[in-house]
């Protein structure tokens, strides 16, 4: 049997309640209030916006209430101490406002003494004319002193009362605007209702008035104290008056200084009143001057424009706060301020992760549209200091055994980008020698990703830099054990070969390692001819020379012999000697049983033997079969201007680094 269809219940949303509009009396009221499934309610659609408002307003309200609480606490503490001091002095000064019984007794005793001491006065006559003390009249200074001190005490206690009320207002405001168990839109509406009341009834202004009352009470007390001391002792009065005058002068400077120096951190409760009065007077003055210059043809339009601009400026200041005026002034000094901000930020950095964030932002900072001439700003900051800090960060990163490989790669990339931005080139040669020496180099040579990063620097116009990058990539190719797809892409990019050629190399033993060695040796020693590139090649020789030359393609072996002869026929150079010395065992293994086997040394000769430092000790390859008309790897000579740059680099650094790194030429 078919089930009877249930009537469709239409529900209207009327704020908090949902009412059945079908007129069905069988629908329970609890069900009538439930929204139909899938139908959005007000809180569902508006909840994100209301949640944002509630969260932001709650944070602001908590800060405001906390600030009010702290102000009230300070006022209560000060009022307690101050009121106790004033009350103690009032207990003494109030005696001068009422008759003293001792003065009356002294008056009568003086009259008795006069009668007894003067024999000319008859006792009978004095009995009918008794003497009465004069009516009491408090001294004028006593009236002033007590009036000022009592007024000071009353104002101080009033401030304490208002401070107590302020604490209650703050708690009530938070309780009313942050009710629990209410939906976001209700909380938002309640908060706005009370916040609007706070603004309409000028509660922030009332809060600012409390310190003003305290300051007024304090100066009233000082005034009464000066009057009191003036009638007691002039020396004491002079000392206290000097200090009160000094304090008043300093207070006046504190109150007026923000008017003339908008960056002043000093502020007093009377500052705002002085600020408004000062700008209002100047606005009226320039308004009158503007009217005069506009009414008479004697004045030029330039004068009128200057006065009108000043009038408008002071008109704005009368409606602005001191903080807003200071913000406008800071925006006009953006370049100078930005430079100080950048310098302070850099000098405050202590941790490596903070330096990482700073240097990561350098490239984007140089393209900023907000900062005026950001590159010049970095130069004013002394980019050499920034460069040194960036290099030190990279050295620590690559030398660390605690950081992950991904973190090292990230920092290497961002440091290189920052250094390129700062120096307009890759890092200095000295930096490369430090970074890619032990122990930092051990971590670099195991990362294919770092190899891809360095590969981008192989096209640098600075030949020493390009050569160092080539050498490091060659070391990575020879060191990485996992020859995955990324490694293969790196090899093809470095050696400029196709995938078919690479597969052929991989199928024939250590052919790819021999091709890697031949390529980097030609690039650095024969094409770039940079001394520092030679130094870097020497550093990675023990790494890239680990291969079995007998288990390689014949064409590559022929290329090895051709390169050997080129090095042997070149002029004596420490780097050339090192290349021949490190690879002599390959030459001996390849020429066993031929006339090209060296006689001055063999594979067992010690590395420190002086015979290995003589170029004439190394024979040429004279085996005809090792020199066909073609080769598998070709060099790519660079243009003459680039060679000139490399020569200049070599002449600049060779004299200082040769003795430190390569040793004497023997």
C-alpha positions as CSV (number, residue, x, y, z in Angstrom):
1,X,0.0,0.0,0.0
2,X,1.2,3.5,-0.8
3,X,1.9,5.7,2.1
4,X,0.0,8.9,2.5
5,X,1.9,11.9,1.4
6,X,3.0,14.2,4.1
7,X,1.9,17.8,3.8
8,X,4.6,20.2,2.9
9,X,5.3,22.5,5.8
10,X,6.2,26.0,4.8
11,X,8.4,27.7,7.4
12,X,9.1,31.4,7.6
13,X,12.2,32.7,9.4
14,X,11.3,35.6,11.7
15,X,14.6,36.2,13.4
16,X,14.8,33.8,16.3
17,X,11.6,31.8,15.7
18,X,10.4,29.7,12.7
19,X,6.6,29.6,12.3
20,X,4.5,27.1,10.4
21,X,2.6,28.9,7.6
22,X,0.5,26.0,6.5
23,X,-1.9,26.2,9.3
24,X,-1.4,22.6,10.2
25,X,-2.1,22.3,13.9
26,X,-0.5,18.8,14.0
27,X,3.0,20.2,13.5
28,X,4.6,20.5,17.0
29,X,6.0,23.9,17.9
30,X,9.4,22.4,18.4
31,X,9.4,21.2,14.8
32,X,8.0,24.4,13.6
33,X,11.1,26.2,14.9
34,X,13.5,23.8,13.2
35,X,14.7,24.9,9.7
36,X,13.9,22.5,6.9
37,X,16.8,20.3,5.8
38,X,19.1,22.0,3.3
39,X,17.5,25.5,3.8
40,X,20.1,28.1,4.9
41,X,19.5,30.2,8.0
42,X,20.7,33.7,8.6
43,X,23.7,32.5,10.7
44,X,24.7,30.0,8.0
45,X,25.1,32.6,5.2
46,X,26.3,35.6,7.3
47,X,28.3,33.7,9.8
48,X,31.8,34.2,8.2
49,X,31.4,38.0,8.1
50,X,29.9,38.2,11.6
51,X,32.6,35.9,12.9
52,X,35.2,38.2,11.5
53,X,33.6,41.2,13.1
54,X,33.2,39.5,16.4
55,X,36.8,38.3,16.5
56,X,38.3,41.7,15.5
57,X,36.0,43.7,17.7
58,X,36.6,41.4,20.7
59,X,40.4,41.9,20.3
60,X,40.0,45.7,20.2
61,X,37.6,45.7,23.1
62,X,39.9,43.6,25.2
63,X,42.8,46.0,24.5
64,X,40.7,49.0,25.3
65,X,39.3,47.5,28.5
66,X,42.8,46.4,29.6
67,X,44.1,49.9,29.0
68,X,41.3,51.4,31.0
69,X,41.9,49.0,33.8
70,X,45.6,49.9,34.0
71,X,44.9,53.6,33.9
72,X,42.4,53.2,36.7
73,X,44.9,51.1,38.8
74,X,47.5,53.8,38.4
75,X,45.1,56.6,39.3
76,X,44.0,54.7,42.5
77,X,47.6,54.0,43.6
78,X,48.6,57.6,43.1
79,X,45.5,59.0,44.7
80,X,45.9,56.9,47.8
81,X,49.5,58.2,48.4
82,X,48.8,61.7,47.4
83,X,45.6,62.0,49.5
84,X,47.4,60.7,52.6
85,X,50.1,63.4,52.2
86,X,47.6,66.2,51.6
87,X,45.4,65.1,54.6
88,X,48.5,65.1,56.9
89,X,49.3,68.7,56.0
90,X,45.6,69.7,56.3
91,X,45.6,68.4,59.8
92,X,48.2,71.1,60.6
93,X,47.0,74.0,58.5
94,X,43.3,73.7,59.5
95,X,44.2,74.9,63.0
96,X,44.7,78.4,61.5
97,X,41.1,78.7,60.4
98,X,39.5,78.5,63.9
99,X,40.1,80.2,67.3
100,X,42.7,78.6,69.5
101,X,41.7,78.4,73.2
102,X,45.3,78.9,74.2
103,X,45.3,82.3,72.5
104,X,42.3,83.3,74.7
105,X,44.0,82.1,77.8
106,X,47.1,83.9,76.8
107,X,45.1,87.2,76.3
108,X,43.7,87.0,79.9
109,X,47.0,86.1,81.4
110,X,48.6,89.1,79.7
111,X,45.9,91.4,81.1
112,X,46.3,90.1,84.7
113,X,50.1,90.5,84.4
114,X,49.6,94.1,83.3
115,X,47.4,94.9,86.3
116,X,49.8,93.4,88.7
117,X,52.8,94.9,87.2
118,X,51.5,98.5,86.9
119,X,50.8,100.2,90.3
120,X,49.1,103.2,88.7
121,X,46.1,101.2,87.7
122,X,43.4,100.9,90.4
123,X,41.8,97.6,90.9
124,X,38.3,99.2,91.4
125,X,38.3,100.8,88.0
126,X,39.2,97.6,86.2
127,X,36.3,95.7,87.8
128,X,33.8,97.8,85.9
129,X,35.6,97.6,82.5
130,X,36.5,93.9,81.9
131,X,38.8,93.2,79.0
132,X,37.5,90.9,76.2
133,X,39.7,89.2,73.5
134,X,39.4,90.6,70.0
135,X,37.2,88.8,67.5
136,X,38.9,85.9,65.7
137,X,39.9,86.5,62.1
138,X,42.0,83.8,60.3
139,X,45.0,85.0,58.4
140,X,44.5,85.5,54.7
141,X,47.3,83.1,53.8
142,X,45.7,80.4,55.9
143,X,42.5,80.8,54.0
144,X,44.3,80.4,50.7
145,X,46.4,77.5,51.8
146,X,43.5,75.5,53.2
147,X,41.3,76.4,50.2
148,X,43.9,75.1,47.7
149,X,44.7,72.0,49.7
150,X,41.1,71.1,50.4
151,X,40.2,71.6,46.7
152,X,43.2,69.4,45.8
153,X,42.1,66.7,48.2
154,X,38.5,66.8,46.9
155,X,39.6,66.6,43.2
156,X,42.0,63.8,44.0
157,X,39.3,61.8,45.8
158,X,36.9,62.5,42.9
159,X,39.5,61.0,40.5
160,X,39.6,57.9,42.7
161,X,35.9,57.6,42.6
162,X,35.8,58.0,38.8
163,X,38.6,55.5,38.5
164,X,36.6,52.9,40.5
165,X,33.6,53.6,38.3
166,X,35.8,53.2,35.2
167,X,36.8,49.7,36.3
168,X,33.2,48.8,36.7
169,X,32.3,50.4,33.3
170,X,35.0,48.3,31.6
171,X,33.9,45.1,33.2
172,X,30.3,45.8,32.3
173,X,31.2,46.7,28.7
174,X,33.0,43.4,28.2
175,X,30.2,41.4,29.9
176,X,27.6,43.1,27.7
177,X,29.4,42.9,24.4
178,X,30.8,39.3,24.8
179,X,27.8,37.3,25.9
180,X,28.3,33.5,25.9
181,X,26.0,31.0,24.0
182,X,24.8,33.5,21.4
183,X,25.1,33.3,17.7
184,X,27.7,35.5,15.9
185,X,25.2,37.9,14.4
186,X,23.5,38.5,17.7
187,X,26.9,39.2,19.4
188,X,27.8,41.5,16.5
189,X,24.6,43.5,16.9
190,X,24.9,43.7,20.7
191,X,28.6,44.8,20.4
192,X,27.8,47.5,17.9
193,X,24.9,48.8,20.0
194,X,27.1,49.3,23.1
195,X,30.2,50.5,21.1
196,X,28.0,53.1,19.5
197,X,26.9,54.3,22.9
198,X,30.6,54.5,24.0
199,X,31.3,56.8,21.1
200,X,28.1,58.9,21.5
201,X,28.6,59.5,25.2
202,X,32.4,60.3,24.7
203,X,33.6,57.7,27.2
204,X,37.2,57.7,25.8
205,X,37.3,61.5,26.4
206,X,36.0,60.9,30.0
207,X,38.8,58.4,30.5
208,X,41.4,60.9,29.3
209,X,40.0,63.5,31.8
210,X,40.9,61.4,34.8
211,X,44.6,62.0,34.6
212,X,43.9,65.7,34.0
213,X,42.1,66.0,37.3
214,X,45.0,64.4,39.1
215,X,47.4,66.8,37.5
216,X,45.2,69.7,38.4
217,X,45.0,68.6,42.0
218,X,48.8,68.2,42.2
219,X,49.4,71.7,40.9
220,X,46.8,73.1,43.4
221,X,48.7,71.4,46.1
222,X,52.0,72.9,45.0
223,X,50.4,76.3,44.9
224,X,49.1,76.0,48.5
225,X,52.5,74.7,49.6
226,X,54.2,77.7,48.2
227,X,51.8,80.1,50.0
228,X,52.2,78.2,53.2
229,X,56.0,78.2,53.1
230,X,56.2,81.9,52.1
231,X,54.6,82.8,55.5
232,X,56.6,80.3,57.4
233,X,60.2,80.7,56.3
234,X,61.6,82.5,53.2
235,X,64.6,80.2,52.8
236,X,62.5,77.1,52.7
237,X,60.1,78.8,50.4
238,X,62.9,79.7,48.0
239,X,64.2,76.1,47.7
240,X,60.8,74.6,47.2
241,X,59.7,77.3,44.8
242,X,62.9,76.7,42.7
243,X,62.0,73.0,42.4
244,X,58.3,73.6,41.7
245,X,59.2,76.1,39.0
246,X,61.6,73.6,37.4
247,X,59.0,70.9,37.5
248,X,56.4,73.2,36.1
249,X,58.7,74.2,33.2
250,X,59.5,70.6,32.4
251,X,55.8,69.8,32.5
252,X,55.0,72.7,30.2
253,X,57.7,71.4,27.7
254,X,56.2,67.9,27.9
255,X,52.7,69.2,27.2
256,X,53.7,71.6,24.3
257,X,56.5,69.6,22.7
258,X,54.2,67.3,20.6
259,X,52.7,70.4,19.0
260,X,56.0,71.4,17.5
261,X,57.7,68.0,17.3
262,X,55.2,65.4,16.1
263,X,57.6,62.5,16.7
264,X,57.8,63.4,20.4
265,X,57.0,60.5,22.7
266,X,56.1,62.9,25.5
267,X,52.5,63.7,26.2
268,X,50.4,65.2,29.0
269,X,46.7,65.4,29.6
270,X,46.7,69.1,28.7
271,X,48.5,68.5,25.4
272,X,45.3,67.9,23.5
273,X,43.7,71.2,24.8
274,X,46.9,73.1,23.9
275,X,47.0,71.4,20.5
276,X,43.4,72.4,19.7
277,X,43.9,75.9,20.9
278,X,47.2,76.4,19.0
279,X,45.8,75.2,15.7
280,X,42.5,77.0,16.1
281,X,44.3,80.3,16.7
282,X,46.6,79.8,13.7
283,X,43.6,78.7,11.5
284,X,41.8,82.0,12.3
285,X,45.0,84.0,11.7
286,X,45.5,82.5,8.2
287,X,41.8,82.7,7.5
288,X,42.0,86.4,8.0
289,X,45.2,86.7,5.9
290,X,43.6,84.7,3.2
291,X,40.6,87.0,3.1
292,X,42.9,90.1,3.1
293,X,45.1,88.8,0.2
294,X,42.0,87.8,-1.8
295,X,40.3,91.1,-1.3
296,X,43.1,93.4,-2.3
297,X,44.9,93.3,-5.6
298,X,48.2,94.4,-4.0
299,X,49.0,90.9,-3.1
300,X,50.1,88.3,-5.7
301,X,48.3,85.0,-6.3
302,X,51.3,83.2,-5.0
303,X,50.9,84.9,-1.6
304,X,47.2,84.1,-1.5
305,X,47.9,80.5,-2.4
306,X,50.5,80.1,0.3
307,X,48.1,81.5,3.0
308,X,45.2,79.5,1.7
309,X,47.3,76.3,1.9
310,X,48.3,77.1,5.5
311,X,44.7,77.8,6.4
312,X,43.6,74.5,5.0
313,X,46.5,72.7,6.7
314,X,45.6,74.1,10.1
315,X,41.9,73.5,9.5
316,X,42.7,69.8,9.1
317,X,44.9,69.8,12.2
318,X,42.0,71.1,14.3
319,X,40.0,68.0,13.4
320,X,42.9,65.6,13.5
321,X,44.6,64.1,16.6
322,X,48.3,64.5,17.2
323,X,48.8,60.9,16.3
324,X,47.1,61.3,12.9
325,X,49.2,64.4,12.2
326,X,52.3,62.5,13.1
327,X,51.3,59.7,10.7
328,X,50.9,62.2,7.9
329,X,54.3,63.7,8.6
330,X,55.9,60.2,8.7
331,X,54.5,59.5,5.2
332,X,56.3,62.5,3.8
333,X,59.6,61.3,5.2
334,X,59.1,57.8,3.8
335,X,62.5,57.4,2.2
336,X,64.5,58.3,5.2
337,X,62.3,56.4,7.6
338,X,62.3,53.3,5.3
339,X,66.1,53.3,5.4
340,X,66.1,53.4,9.2
341,X,63.5,50.7,9.3
342,X,65.5,48.4,7.1
343,X,68.7,49.0,9.1
344,X,67.0,48.5,12.4
345,X,65.4,45.3,11.2
346,X,68.7,43.9,9.9
347,X,70.6,44.7,13.1
348,X,67.9,43.1,15.2
349,X,68.2,39.7,13.5
350,X,69.9,37.1,15.6
351,X,68.6,33.7,14.5
352,X,69.2,32.0,11.2
353,X,65.5,31.6,10.4
354,X,65.1,35.4,10.9
355,X,68.0,36.1,8.5
356,X,66.4,33.6,6.1
357,X,63.1,35.5,6.1
358,X,65.0,38.8,5.6
359,X,67.1,37.7,2.7
360,X,64.2,36.0,1.1
361,X,62.4,39.3,0.9
362,X,65.4,41.2,-0.6
363,X,64.6,40.5,-4.3
364,X,61.0,41.5,-3.9
365,X,62.0,44.6,-1.9
366,X,64.1,45.8,-4.8
367,X,61.0,45.7,-7.1
368,X,58.8,47.5,-4.6
369,X,56.5,50.3,-5.9
370,X,56.0,51.7,-2.4
371,X,59.7,52.2,-1.5
372,X,61.5,55.0,-3.4
373,X,64.8,53.8,-5.0
374,X,65.1,50.5,-2.9
375,X,68.4,49.6,-4.5
376,X,70.0,52.8,-3.5
377,X,68.5,52.3,0.0
378,X,70.3,49.0,0.2
379,X,73.5,50.6,-0.9
380,X,73.2,53.2,1.8
381,X,72.8,50.4,4.3
382,X,76.2,49.1,3.1
383,X,75.4,46.1,0.9
384,X,78.8,44.7,1.8
385,X,77.6,44.1,5.3
386,X,74.4,42.4,4.0
387,X,76.5,40.3,1.5
388,X,78.8,39.1,4.3
389,X,75.8,38.2,6.5
390,X,74.1,36.3,3.7
391,X,77.3,34.4,2.9
392,X,77.8,33.5,6.6
393,X,74.2,32.2,6.7
394,X,74.8,30.0,3.7
395,X,78.1,28.7,5.1
396,X,76.4,27.7,8.4
397,X,73.5,26.2,6.5
398,X,75.6,24.0,4.2
399,X,77.9,23.0,7.1
400,X,75.1,21.9,9.4
401,X,74.3,18.3,9.9
402,X,71.0,19.0,11.6
403,X,69.1,20.8,8.8
404,X,67.3,18.8,6.2
405,X,68.3,18.7,2.6
406,X,65.2,20.6,1.6
407,X,66.0,23.4,4.0
408,X,69.5,23.6,2.6
409,X,68.3,23.8,-0.9
410,X,65.8,26.5,0.0
411,X,68.4,28.6,1.8
412,X,70.9,28.2,-1.0
413,X,68.3,29.4,-3.6
414,X,67.2,32.4,-1.6
415,X,70.7,33.4,-0.6
416,X,71.9,33.2,-4.2
417,X,69.0,35.4,-5.3
418,X,69.7,37.9,-2.5
419,X,73.4,38.0,-3.3
420,X,72.6,38.5,-7.0
421,X,70.4,41.4,-6.0
422,X,72.9,42.9,-3.6
423,X,76.1,42.4,-5.7
424,X,74.6,42.3,-9.2
425,X,76.5,39.0,-9.6
426,X,77.1,35.7,-8.0
427,X,79.0,35.6,-4.7
428,X,82.6,36.5,-4.5
429,X,85.4,34.0,-5.2
430,X,86.4,34.0,-1.5
431,X,82.9,33.1,-0.6
432,X,82.8,30.2,-3.0
433,X,86.0,28.8,-1.6
434,X,84.6,28.9,1.9
435,X,81.2,27.6,1.2
436,X,82.3,24.8,-1.1
437,X,85.1,23.6,1.0
438,X,84.9,21.0,3.8
439,X,82.6,20.4,5.6
440,X,80.0,22.4,3.7
441,X,80.9,20.8,0.4
442,X,80.1,17.4,1.7
443,X,76.4,18.4,1.9
444,X,76.4,20.2,-1.4
445,X,77.7,17.4,-3.5
446,X,74.9,15.0,-2.5
447,X,72.0,17.3,-3.7
448,X,70.9,17.1,-7.3
449,X,68.5,20.0,-6.6
450,X,71.5,22.2,-5.5
451,X,73.1,21.2,-8.8
452,X,70.2,22.5,-10.8
453,X,70.4,25.8,-8.8
454,X,74.1,26.1,-9.5
455,X,73.5,25.3,-13.1
456,X,71.7,28.6,-13.6
457,X,74.9,30.4,-12.6
458,X,77.0,28.6,-15.3
459,X,75.9,31.3,-17.8
460,X,77.2,34.2,-15.7
461,X,79.1,36.9,-17.5
462,X,81.7,36.6,-14.7
463,X,83.9,33.8,-15.9
464,X,85.3,32.9,-12.5
465,X,81.8,32.6,-11.2
466,X,80.6,30.5,-14.1
467,X,83.7,28.3,-13.8
468,X,83.1,27.7,-10.1
469,X,79.5,26.8,-10.8
470,X,80.5,24.4,-13.5
471,X,83.0,22.7,-11.2
472,X,80.5,22.3,-8.5
473,X,77.9,20.8,-10.8
474,X,80.6,18.4,-12.1
475,X,81.3,17.3,-8.5
476,X,77.6,16.7,-7.8
477,X,77.3,14.6,-11.0
478,X,80.2,12.5,-9.8
479,X,79.1,12.2,-6.2
480,X,75.4,11.4,-6.3
481,X,74.7,7.7,-6.1
482,X,71.0,7.7,-7.0
483,X,70.9,8.4,-10.7
484,X,67.2,9.3,-11.1
485,X,65.5,11.4,-13.6
486,X,66.6,14.7,-12.0
487,X,70.2,13.6,-12.1
488,X,69.9,12.6,-15.8
489,X,68.5,16.0,-16.6
490,X,71.4,17.7,-14.8
491,X,73.9,15.6,-16.7
492,X,72.4,16.3,-20.1
493,X,72.2,20.0,-19.3
494,X,75.8,20.1,-18.0
495,X,77.4,18.1,-20.8
496,X,75.1,19.4,-23.5
497,X,74.2,15.9,-24.8
498,X,71.0,14.2,-25.8
499,X,69.3,11.5,-23.9
500,X,70.4,8.8,-26.4
501,X,74.1,9.7,-25.8
502,X,73.6,9.7,-22.0
503,X,72.0,6.2,-22.2
504,X,75.0,5.1,-24.3
505,X,77.4,6.4,-21.6
506,X,75.4,4.7,-18.8
507,X,75.6,1.4,-20.7
508,X,79.4,1.5,-20.9
509,X,80.7,1.5,-17.3
510,X,82.1,4.8,-16.1
511,X,81.8,6.6,-19.4
512,X,79.6,9.3,-18.0
513,X,82.1,10.1,-15.3
514,X,84.9,10.3,-17.8
515,X,82.8,12.6,-20.0
516,X,82.1,14.7,-17.0
517,X,85.8,15.0,-16.2
518,X,86.8,15.9,-19.7
519,X,84.0,18.5,-20.0
520,X,84.8,20.3,-16.8
521,X,88.6,20.2,-17.4
522,X,88.2,21.8,-20.9
523,X,85.7,24.4,-19.6
524,X,87.8,25.6,-16.8
525,X,91.4,25.3,-18.0
526,X,91.2,25.8,-21.8
527,X,88.0,27.9,-22.3
528,X,87.6,30.1,-19.2
529,X,91.3,30.3,-18.3
530,X,90.4,31.7,-14.9
531,X,92.8,31.2,-12.0
532,X,90.0,30.9,-9.5
533,X,88.2,28.4,-11.7
534,X,91.4,26.3,-11.6
535,X,91.4,26.5,-7.9
536,X,87.9,25.2,-7.7
537,X,88.8,22.4,-10.2
538,X,91.6,21.4,-7.9
539,X,89.3,21.2,-5.0
540,X,87.0,18.7,-6.7
541,X,89.6,16.7,-8.6
542,X,89.7,13.9,-5.9
543,X,85.9,13.6,-6.4
544,X,85.5,13.7,-10.2
545,X,88.5,11.5,-10.9
546,X,87.1,8.4,-9.3
547,X,86.4,6.3,-12.3
548,X,87.9,3.3,-14.2
549,X,89.1,4.7,-17.5
550,X,89.5,1.2,-18.9
551,X,85.7,0.6,-18.5
552,X,84.7,3.5,-20.8
553,X,83.9,4.2,-24.4
554,X,87.0,4.3,-26.8
555,X,85.9,7.7,-28.1
556,X,86.0,9.2,-24.6
557,X,89.4,7.6,-24.0
558,X,90.7,9.3,-27.2
559,X,89.3,12.6,-25.9
560,X,91.1,12.0,-22.6
561,X,94.4,11.6,-24.5
562,X,93.8,14.7,-26.6
563,X,93.1,16.8,-23.5
564,X,96.2,15.3,-21.8
565,X,98.4,16.4,-24.6
566,X,96.9,19.8,-24.6
567,X,97.7,20.2,-20.9
568,X,101.1,18.7,-21.4
569,X,102.0,21.2,-24.2
570,X,100.6,24.2,-22.3
571,X,102.8,26.5,-20.1
572,X,103.6,25.5,-16.6
573,X,100.7,26.3,-14.3
574,X,100.0,24.9,-10.8
575,X,96.4,23.9,-11.8
576,X,97.7,22.1,-14.9
577,X,100.2,20.2,-12.8
578,X,97.5,19.2,-10.3
579,X,95.3,17.9,-13.1
580,X,98.1,15.8,-14.5
581,X,99.2,14.6,-11.1
582,X,95.7,13.6,-10.0
583,X,95.0,11.7,-13.3
584,X,98.3,10.1,-13.9
585,X,97.0,6.7,-12.8
586,X,94.3,7.0,-15.6
587,X,97.0,7.8,-18.1
588,X,99.2,4.8,-16.9
589,X,96.2,2.4,-17.0
590,X,95.2,3.5,-20.5
591,X,98.8,3.2,-21.9
592,X,100.0,0.0,-20.4
593,X,102.2,-1.9,-22.9
594,X,102.9,1.2,-25.1
595,X,105.8,3.6,-25.4
596,X,103.7,6.4,-23.8
597,X,104.0,4.8,-20.3
598,X,105.8,7.4,-18.1
599,X,109.3,6.5,-16.9
600,X,110.1,9.1,-14.2
601,X,107.2,7.8,-12.1
602,X,104.6,5.1,-11.8
603,X,101.2,4.6,-10.1
604,X,102.9,3.9,-6.8
605,X,104.8,7.2,-6.7
606,X,104.0,9.3,-3.6
607,X,101.8,12.4,-4.1
608,X,104.4,14.6,-2.5
609,X,107.3,13.5,-4.7
610,X,108.9,16.6,-6.3
611,X,109.1,14.7,-9.7
612,X,105.3,15.1,-10.0
613,X,105.6,18.9,-9.9
614,X,107.7,19.0,-13.1
615,X,105.8,19.3,-16.4
616,X,108.5,17.5,-18.3
617,X,107.9,14.4,-16.2
618,X,104.6,13.7,-17.9
619,X,104.9,12.1,-21.4
620,X,102.7,12.8,-24.4
621,X,100.3,10.3,-25.7
622,X,101.9,9.1,-29.0
623,X,99.7,6.1,-29.7
624,X,98.3,6.6,-33.2
625,X,95.0,4.8,-32.4
626,X,94.3,7.3,-29.6
627,X,94.0,10.3,-31.9
628,X,91.3,9.8,-34.5
629,X,90.0,12.7,-36.5
630,X,86.8,13.1,-34.4
631,X,86.0,13.2,-30.7
632,X,82.9,12.8,-28.6
633,X,83.1,16.1,-26.7
634,X,84.0,19.5,-28.1
635,X,84.9,22.7,-26.3
636,X,83.0,26.0,-26.8
637,X,85.5,28.9,-26.7
638,X,84.2,32.1,-25.2
639,X,84.5,35.5,-27.0
640,X,87.5,37.7,-26.4
641,X,85.8,40.2,-24.0
642,X,84.9,37.4,-21.7
643,X,88.5,36.1,-21.8
644,X,89.7,39.6,-20.9
645,X,87.5,39.6,-17.8
646,X,88.9,36.3,-16.8
647,X,92.5,37.5,-17.3
648,X,91.8,40.5,-15.1
649,X,90.3,38.3,-12.4
650,X,93.3,36.0,-12.5
651,X,95.8,38.9,-12.2
652,X,93.9,40.4,-9.4
653,X,93.7,37.4,-7.1
654,X,96.6,35.1,-8.1
655,X,99.3,37.0,-6.2
656,X,97.4,36.6,-2.8
657,X,95.9,33.2,-3.2
658,X,98.6,31.2,-4.8
659,X,100.7,30.8,-1.8
660,X,97.7,30.1,0.4
661,X,95.9,27.5,-1.7
662,X,98.2,25.9,-4.3
663,X,101.5,26.2,-2.6
664,X,104.9,27.0,-4.2
665,X,105.3,26.3,-7.9
666,X,107.7,23.3,-7.6
